[in-house]
Amino acid sequence: MDSPTKLSYHKQLFFILLIFLWSINLCFIGFQYVREKQYKSESLNSQLQLYNNYLLTTLENNLSFDDNNLITKQPFDNLRVSIINIDGTVVYDNKLSLDHLDNHITRPEIIGALKNGSSYHISRQSASDGQKYFYSATRGKDIIVRTAIPYSSTLRELLRAEWTFLVIMILISLIISVIAYFITKHLGKSIERINFYEAEQEKNRLKRQLTNNINHELKTPIASIQVCLETLLSGINLSEEKKQELIERCYTNNERLRKLLSDVSLITRMEDGSSLINKEKVLINSIIEELENEMQIMPEEERLILHNNFNEQVTINGNISLISSIFQNLTENALTYSKGKNIYISLIENNETECLIRFEDDGCGVEEKQLSRLFERFYRIDKGRSRKIGGTGLGLSIVKHAVQFHNGTITASNRPNGGLRFDFSLKK
């Protein structure tokens, strides 16, 4: 049984091909239908034109012309014949009294005959007797002869397009559609295999890159801890103050290692075991309030003022620890790098399917060319300064993964009046 991903590729290819095939087929069938109907109408008009020309020749050569002669020469039964002057006045009609006929100068077939010498019109209702006719008009020197066949079921059958060819085309299209189904099924599986291979290759590449970066990040704190411990164990006479300094340095680097391993573990869990991460009802307002309380207990010289611009309660179905990590890491990023005094958390949009949140600081921002790389693992704008202040380089990468886990997106930009802005969405 195909996986949902394979089915989606198969269906996508099949529906594209099906739409393309049937669009062309319907256009061709429509064109063929109109063309055949037009051909039959023109063929019928040609027969009537021959009769019209016969009447014109008879009238213009002053030959004998009467109703009996007119009836015997008719190509169709129940044919209506009208003779009309160039100004539109009807001077003869074999079906209706002239008293009931108005000026015909505005009739479509008369207009066409005056302009082109001959014309026809399909299924127009007569203003004189209310019946529908097929009209054919031919212009002579001083008069127009118009013949009309009542639009009966017989005439409809005569003018109807031949459906045999159209049915054959539809059957051929159905057969091609079935063939296309199996072709796209095979092609969809091939594409899925290629995409799976490429995805695995990219995944392995990222894992190798992550491993190399972790090794690189581990070297500095481990080397620092080793130097401190070797000094303490060497037996050298050290003052208590110096010993305390070395111990504190070991503790600081150990904390850095712990934070790095914790961040790596979190990213790995989101990538490889997202289906195992529990979801529950999460009130985002509570997370922001908790963050605000944490800021209050920080030393005044280190804290930032948090401006909470959430004007309504927002609840989503998500993982509370991951959502907390979004706000926590964005705040730590602002504390560490922004050099600002304020952070702003605002609710931009809140509907039934998602919420859009904006996180801003009033610091120095970053260069435009660096914005697209902020969410890369271990990417640092100022590498020396970042390591000195203890950052792992994974904070914004965790933010991105946590947002994606909740089927959202995140973008970074510089504020017009200075500082960094993060806009992210979370699906409910």
N, C-alpha and C positions, 0 to 999 in steps of 0.2 A: 504493500500500500504506500502511495506517495506521501511524503511529508507535506505539511502545509506550505512550506517554502517552495517545494518542487511543483506542487499544484498551482501555486500562484504564478510561477514562471510559465508553466504550460498554458494556463488559462489566459495569461496576458498575451502571449504570442498567438494563441488560437483566436482570441477575440479580435485582435488587431488584423490578422489575416482574413477573418470572417467578415469584418466590417468593410475592409478594402475590397474583397471579392464581390460581396453583395452590392456594394455601392456602385461598382463598375457594371455589374450585371443589371441592376435596376435602371441605371442610366441607359444602358443599351436597349433593354426591353421597352422602356418608355419612348426612346427615340424610334425604335422599330415600330412600335404601336402607332405613334403619331404619323410616321412616314407611310405606313401601309394604309392608314385611314385617309391620309391626304392623297395617296395614289388612287384609291378607289373613288374618292370624291372628284378628283380631276378626270378620271376615266368616265364617270357619270356625266360630268360637265361637258366633256368632249362630245358625247352623244347628243346632248341637248344643244350644244353649239352648232352641230351639223344641221339640226332641225331649225334652229334660229336663222342660220344662214340661208337655208332653203326658203323660209318665209320672207326674209329680207329680199332675196332675189326675185321672188314672186311679186312682191309689192312694188319694188323699185322699177321692175320691168313692165309694170301694168298688166301682168298676166292675170288670168281669171283666178279669183280667190274667194272661196265661200266656206261655210262651216263644214259642209260635207267633205270637201277637199281637205280641209284642215284635220278632220277626224281620221280619215283614211291614211294619212301620212304620219300620224303621231307615233313616236318610238315607244311611248309608255301609255298605259291606260290612265284615264281620269286626269289627263294633263291639263293644266290651266295655262292659257295663252293670253298674254297682254301685249298690246301695241301702245307705245308711249312716245309722245313727242319729245323733242330735245329739251323743252322747257318743263317737262315732268307731267304734262297733262295726259291722262289715259284716254285714248280714242277708241280702244277696243278691248274687251275682255269676254272670253267665252263662258265664264262662270258667273260673273256678277254684273249687275246693272251699273252703267256708268254713273248713275245718280248716287250710288253708294260709295264711289271711289273718290278719294281726295288726290291732291297733287303728290306724285311719287318722286320728286326731285331729291328728297332726303333719304330714300331707301339705299342701303349699303350697296346692293348689286347695281343699282342705277348709277350711283356715284362712281363705282369702279368701272362700269361700262363707258361712261362719259370720259373718264380719265385714260383708260387703257384700251378701249375698244370692246372688251368683254370682261365679264366678272361673274362670280358665283358666290352664294352665301348659304351656309348649312344651318338648318333648323332655326329659322326665324319665324316668329309668330306674325301672321298677317294682321295688319291694323284694320283690314276691311271685313274679314269674316272670322277672325280669331283663330284660324287653323294654322298649324305649323307646316312650312314648305321648305323644299330644297329649291332655291332660285338659281336660274342661269339667265344672264342678260347679254345681248349682243347689240352693239351700236351700228346703225347704217348711216347713210348720208343725212337724213332728216328725221329718222325715227329710231326707236330702240325696241327690239323684240325681246320680250321676257317670257320664259317658260318656267313653270313651277310644278314640282311633283309633291303631292301631299306626303307629309312626314309620317308614314304609317309604319306598322311593325315590319312590313315587307321591305321598306326602304332602309329601316334600321339594320335589318339582317344583311342587306346588300352592302351597306357601308361599314359594317362591323369588321374590325381587324381579324385576321386569321390567327387563332390561338394555338394552332398546332406547333408552329415554330417556337412560340413563346413558352409553351409547356415543355418542349424539348430543352430549351435553354435553362429553364428552372430545374429540370431533372439533372442536367449536366452540372449545374451549380451545386446541387445537393451532393452529388457524387464527389465533386472536388472538395466540398466542405468536409466530408467524411475522411477523404485522403489527407486533407490539411490537418485534421484532428490528430491523426497518428504521426504525421510528420512533426508537428509542433510538440507533441508529447515526447518524442525522441529528442528533438532539439532542446526542449525545456530541461530535460534531464542532463543533457550535455552541458548546457550553460550552468546549471546548478552545480555540476561536478567541478567545472572550471572556477566558479565563484567560491565554492567551498575550499578548493585548493589554494586560491589566492588569499582567502580569508585566513586559512591556517598559516600560510606563509607570513602574512602580515602580523598575525598573532604571535608567531614564533619570533619574528623580528622585534616586536615590541617587548616581548619577554626577555630576549637577549639584551636589548637596550636597557630595560629596567634593571636587569641583573648587573650589567656593567656600571650603571649609574649608582646602584646601591653599594657595590663594592667601592666605588670611588668615594661616596659619601661616608662610608664606614671607616675609611683609612684614617682620616684626621682625628676623630674622637678616640678611636682605639689607640692610635699612636700617642696621643696626649695622655690617655689613662696609663698606658704602659710606661711612659717616661716618669710620670708622677709616682707610680707604684715602685718602679726600680729605684727611684731616688729615696723613697721612704724605707725600702728594704736594704739599701746599700750599707747601712750602719753609719753613714755620715752624721756627724753631730749637727742637728738642725734645731733652730729655735722653735718654740711652740707655735709662734706666729707663722713661721714658714711651713711647718707641718700642717697647720690648719688651712693654709692657702692651698697646699697640694691636695688635701682631702676634698676641699670645696671644688677644686678644678676637676677632680675625678667624678664628683657627684654631678657637676654641670654637664660633663661629657656623657655620663651615663644616662642622664635625662634626655639628652639629645638623641642618643641611640634608642632609648625606649620610645620616644616620640616618632622617630623614623620608622622603626619596626611596626609600630601601631598604625601609622599612615599607610605603609606598604600593605599590611594585612587588610586594612579597610578597602583599599582599591582592588586588591585581589579578590576579596569576598564579593564586591559589587560586580566584577567582571565575570568571575567563574561560577558564582553561586547565587546570582540575583533571584532565582526562583525560590531559594530557601530563606530569603530575608522576609520576615513577617511584616504585614501591613495592618494598620489599624486606623481608627479615626484620630486625626491629629489636629489640634487647634493651634494654628500658627501664631495667633496673638499671644498665647501663653509662652511660647518659645521666645518671642521678642521681649516680653515682659521679664522673663528670667534672665535674658541677656542684659537687659537694662539694669536689673538688680546687681548682676555681677560687675557691671561697670562702676556702680556706685561705691563698691567696697574696695576698688583699686586705689592706689595712691594717687592723689590729685594730679601730680606732675606727669603721670603715665596714662591716665584715663582720657577718653574722648567723650564728648557730650553726645548722647544718642537722642535723635529726634524721631519719635515714633509717629508716623503719619498714616496709621491704619485706622480708617474711619468706620470699619465694620468687622464683624466676626468672620473669619475664614477657616473653614474646616475641610480637610482633604483626607482621602484614604491613602496613607503612606506610612513610611517608617520614621518614627519620631527621632531616632538617633541620627539618621542620615539627614533629615531636614534640619536638625539642630547643628549638624556639622557644616551645613551651608552657611548659616548665619555666623557661626563661631569662626570659621576659617576666613570669611570675608572681613569680619571684625578684626581678627588677628593680622590679616594682610594690611588693613588700614592703620592699625596701631604700629605695625613694624615699619612700613614703607611710606605712608602718605605724608607724614610731617604736618598733618592737619590737626584741627581742634574739634571737628564735628563729624558725625556720621548721620545719614538720613535713610530711614527705611520707610518706603511708601508703597501703598497698594494702588497700582495703576488701573487695574481692571479685575473684576470679579464676576464671573458668570457661572452657568450651570456645569460647564465642562472643565474650566481651568481658571487659574488666577495668575495675574502678571504682577511681579514685584520688582521694585527698583531699590538698589542699595548704592548709596553714594557717599563719598568723603569730600572734604574741601581742601585736600592736600595738593601735592605738586603734579599729580597725574603721571603719565608715561609718554614716551615718544610714539607717534602714530604707527611707525613700522614695527613696534614691539607689541602692539595690542593683540595681534593675531596669535602670538606665541605665549600669552600669559597663562594659558591653561595646559601647556606642555609640562610633563613631569620633569622636575628638577631644573626647569628653566628659571634663571635668575637674571634680573636686569643688571644688578651690581653683585657679581659673584662673591668678591672678597667681603663686602659689607654684609651680605646675606648670611654667610657662614659665621661671621663674627657675632652676629646677633642671634644665631641659633636656629634659623629657619631650616626646615627640611626640604623645601622646594616642591612639596607635594600638596600644599594647602589648596591652591586653585584647581589643581587636577582633581582633588577629592570633591570640590564644589561641582565641577563639571559632571563627574560621574554620578553624584547624588542627584543632580537635576535630571540627567538622562534616565536614571533609574525610575524617576517619577514621570517619564515620557515628556519631559520639557526640554526647552532650549535656553541657552544663556549667551549673552554677548557682552563685550566690554567696550567702553568708549570713554573719551575724555569729556568732562563737563565743559560747557562754554565758558563758565566763570572760574575754572580751575578745579582740579580733583578728578577722581576716577569714578565712573558710573558702571554698574552691572545691572542689566535687565534680564530677568529670568522668569520662566513660566513653569508652573507645576500643574499637571493634569489631576483632576479630582477623582 
